[in-house]
Amino acid sequence: MKKLFLFLALGVCGAASAQLPTALSAAPATTAVAGTNVPAKPRAPTVITSDAADFDMNIRQGIYRGHVVVQDPDVKLTCAWLVIDLPDSGSHLNHVLADTNVVVDFTDEKGQTYHVTAARAVYDYKVVNTETNETVTFSGSPKVVTKESTIESEPMIWDRARNKFSFIGPIMKSSAGLGGEGDTNAPMLNFLK
């Protein structure tokens, strides 16, 4: 999800200045593949569509309304309302709000698919005393579904800087159980690693 929000920021800044609110793309990769002279493949663009969008450059904010779909090579997000605080050039994106019927689908680097639903998702990034704080907080009956398990919690917090999840009052269901028969690689427990 980090990539999603980073590329959204890059795309929104470029789209806002070019006044192209519905198709946003990230800057192409410019680094070469290690050990070769072959340039890295350009990254596919992030595309945001919605019924309407407003960009207020006075407060540096982009707002998408109605049937919002964010299609990124790594993540697909849908919601009714998306607010992005636009960073200054060269700065890290620090706040994104996705609201109403939030659905996030992505696949991690190990090939595990995730389907997350919630009423709201809030991404926050800040550095305090040289410590990076980067979280995504899902609220409003959030649920994450994988091939092996379902976890519900209110709220559900993903601490990206520490790669940890926090659940308040979790309800966890595993289609494969918790391993049993000496299985130390239980699907439910693997999700929590």
C-alpha positions as CSV (number, residue, x, y, z in Angstrom):
1,M,0.0,0.0,0.0
2,K,2.9,2.3,0.6
3,K,3.7,2.2,-3.1
4,L,0.1,3.1,-3.9
5,F,0.1,6.2,-1.7
6,L,3.5,7.3,-2.9
7,F,2.6,6.9,-6.6
8,L,-0.7,8.6,-5.9
9,A,1.1,11.6,-4.6
10,L,3.5,11.8,-7.5
11,G,0.6,11.4,-9.9
12,V,-1.7,13.9,-8.2
13,C,1.0,16.6,-8.1
14,G,1.7,16.1,-11.8
15,A,-2.0,15.9,-12.8
16,A,-2.9,18.9,-10.7
17,S,-0.3,21.1,-12.4
18,A,-1.3,19.7,-15.8
19,Q,-5.0,19.9,-14.9
20,L,-5.6,16.2,-15.8
21,P,-7.6,15.0,-12.8
22,T,-8.6,11.5,-14.0
23,A,-5.4,9.9,-15.3
24,L,-2.4,10.1,-13.0
25,S,0.9,8.5,-13.6
26,A,4.1,8.1,-11.6
27,A,7.4,9.3,-12.7
28,P,9.2,6.7,-14.8
29,A,12.1,4.8,-13.3
30,T,15.4,6.3,-14.2
31,T,17.9,4.0,-12.5
32,A,19.7,1.3,-14.4
33,V,19.4,-2.4,-13.5
34,A,22.3,-3.3,-11.2
35,G,25.4,-4.5,-13.1
36,T,24.1,-3.6,-16.5
37,N,23.7,-0.6,-18.8
38,V,20.0,-1.5,-19.4
39,P,17.7,1.2,-18.0
40,A,15.0,0.0,-15.5
41,K,11.6,-0.6,-17.1
42,P,9.3,2.3,-16.7
43,R,6.6,1.8,-14.1
44,A,3.0,1.5,-15.4
45,P,1.0,4.6,-14.5
46,T,-1.4,4.9,-11.6
47,V,-4.9,5.8,-12.9
48,I,-7.6,7.4,-10.7
49,T,-11.1,7.8,-12.0
50,S,-14.1,9.3,-10.3
51,D,-17.3,11.2,-11.0
52,A,-15.7,14.5,-10.0
53,A,-12.4,15.9,-8.7
54,D,-11.2,19.2,-7.2
55,F,-7.7,20.3,-6.6
56,D,-7.2,23.2,-4.2
57,M,-3.6,24.3,-4.6
58,N,-4.0,26.9,-1.8
59,I,-4.2,24.2,0.8
60,R,-2.5,21.6,-1.4
61,Q,-5.3,19.0,-1.5
62,G,-6.9,16.8,-4.1
63,I,-10.4,15.5,-3.5
64,Y,-12.0,12.8,-5.7
65,R,-15.8,12.1,-5.3
66,G,-18.1,9.4,-6.5
67,H,-17.1,6.0,-7.7
68,V,-13.4,6.5,-7.1
69,V,-11.2,3.8,-8.6
70,V,-7.5,3.8,-8.1
71,Q,-5.8,1.3,-10.5
72,D,-2.1,0.9,-9.7
73,P,0.1,-2.0,-10.9
74,D,0.4,-3.2,-7.3
75,V,-2.9,-2.2,-5.7
76,K,-6.5,-1.6,-6.6
77,L,-8.5,0.7,-4.3
78,T,-12.2,1.7,-4.6
79,C,-14.2,4.1,-2.4
80,A,-16.7,6.9,-2.6
81,W,-14.4,9.7,-1.5
82,L,-10.6,10.1,-1.6
83,V,-8.7,13.1,-0.1
84,I,-5.0,13.4,-0.7
85,D,-2.9,16.1,1.0
86,L,-0.4,17.0,-1.8
87,P,3.2,17.1,-0.7
88,D,5.6,19.8,-1.6
89,S,7.9,18.9,-4.5
90,G,10.4,16.3,-3.3
91,S,8.5,15.7,0.0
92,H,7.0,12.5,1.2
93,L,3.2,12.1,1.0
94,N,2.0,12.4,4.6
95,H,-1.8,12.0,4.6
96,V,-4.5,10.2,2.5
97,L,-8.1,9.5,3.4
98,A,-10.3,6.9,1.6
99,D,-13.9,7.0,2.8
100,T,-17.1,5.1,2.3
101,N,-17.1,1.5,1.0
102,V,-13.3,1.2,0.9
103,V,-12.1,-1.9,-0.8
104,V,-8.4,-2.6,-1.3
105,D,-7.0,-5.6,-3.2
106,F,-3.3,-6.3,-3.4
107,T,-0.8,-9.1,-3.6
108,D,2.3,-9.1,-1.4
109,E,5.9,-10.0,-2.5
110,K,5.2,-13.7,-1.6
111,G,2.2,-13.9,-3.9
112,Q,-0.4,-13.8,-1.0
113,T,-3.5,-12.0,-2.0
114,Y,-5.4,-9.7,0.3
115,H,-8.9,-8.3,0.1
116,V,-9.5,-5.5,2.7
117,T,-12.9,-3.8,3.3
118,A,-13.7,-1.0,5.6
119,A,-15.7,2.2,5.9
120,R,-12.5,4.3,6.1
121,A,-8.8,4.0,5.6
122,V,-6.3,6.7,6.7
123,Y,-2.7,6.7,5.7
124,D,-0.3,8.9,7.9
125,Y,3.4,9.5,7.6
126,K,5.6,11.6,9.8
127,V,9.1,11.7,11.2
128,V,9.4,12.6,14.9
129,N,12.8,12.9,16.5
130,T,14.4,10.9,13.6
131,E,11.8,8.1,14.1
132,T,9.6,7.3,11.1
133,N,5.9,6.7,11.9
134,E,3.9,5.3,8.9
135,T,0.5,3.8,9.5
136,V,-2.7,2.8,7.7
137,T,-5.7,2.7,10.0
138,F,-8.8,0.9,8.8
139,S,-12.0,1.6,10.7
140,G,-15.8,1.0,10.3
141,S,-16.0,-2.8,10.4
142,P,-12.7,-3.5,8.7
143,K,-12.0,-7.0,7.5
144,V,-9.0,-8.6,5.7
145,V,-9.5,-11.8,3.8
146,T,-6.7,-14.0,2.5
147,K,-6.9,-17.5,0.9
148,E,-6.5,-19.1,4.4
149,S,-8.1,-16.6,6.8
150,T,-10.3,-13.8,7.7
151,I,-9.6,-11.2,10.4
152,E,-12.1,-8.6,11.7
153,S,-11.1,-5.9,14.1
154,E,-12.1,-2.3,15.1
155,P,-9.9,-0.6,14.3
156,M,-7.2,-2.5,12.3
157,I,-3.8,-0.7,12.3
158,W,-1.0,-1.5,10.0
159,D,2.3,0.0,11.2
160,R,4.2,0.0,8.0
161,A,7.4,1.4,9.5
162,R,7.7,-1.6,11.8
163,N,5.8,-4.1,9.6
164,K,3.3,-4.9,12.4
165,F,-0.5,-5.2,12.6
166,S,-2.5,-4.2,15.6
167,F,-6.0,-5.5,16.2
168,I,-8.5,-4.3,18.8
169,G,-11.1,-7.0,19.7
170,P,-10.1,-9.3,16.8
171,I,-12.2,-12.1,15.4
172,M,-9.9,-14.4,13.5
173,K,-11.1,-17.3,11.4
174,S,-8.8,-19.7,9.6
175,S,-10.1,-22.1,6.9
176,A,-7.0,-24.3,7.6
177,G,-7.2,-24.1,11.4
178,L,-4.2,-23.0,13.5
179,G,-2.0,-25.7,12.2
180,G,-2.7,-28.7,14.4
181,E,-0.7,-31.9,14.1
182,G,2.5,-30.1,14.8
183,D,2.2,-27.7,11.9
184,T,4.3,-24.6,12.8
185,N,3.6,-22.8,9.6
186,A,-0.1,-22.3,10.1
187,P,-1.7,-19.9,7.6
188,M,-3.2,-17.7,10.3
189,L,0.1,-17.4,12.1
190,N,1.9,-16.7,8.8
191,F,-0.3,-13.7,8.1
192,L,0.7,-12.2,11.5
193,K,4.4,-12.4,10.8
